[in-house]
Amino acid sequence: MPRKKTTNLFEESLAELEQLVEQMEQGELSLEDSLKSFERGVALTRTCQKALQEAEQKVQILLEKNGTQTLEPFTDE
């Protein structure tokens, strides 16, 4: 999948997921609609995770091609 397509898919999925969360947090959906939204949210989360994994693999490959693999742990400060 080309980079731009993957990026767009990730961004669109994340935006839709954020909208679903907002709707569910309002508490005005029926149980059936809430379950459908939850199911859609799970699918969107998996799509986002897959795109992130692919990006991580690409970074790993690029680092290995340069012959220097100096990955450092990410710290969220």
Steps between C-alpha positions, in 0.01 A plus 500: 500500500652839404606729783247775428212251489608346831531843661157606376345174615652544845390862532148430375462200729625695799264790426203264470601326821514833682149584375367164617649552845343846526159362401524215748615729780188713458297199608212564262539190283276199540657179618488360147664810352760499778591140421528579129719801578715291731543233233596764243741654750676167550541464122636855471741440787635192325543697178695770685716244680583327173601831338721583797664157490572542129656841565714354777619221270595754233704699751669180615590409140637848431716487812635158405582617147716778638695245702443675829218386714491728800145480627434657837197441718228760467423685817181699522585804705 
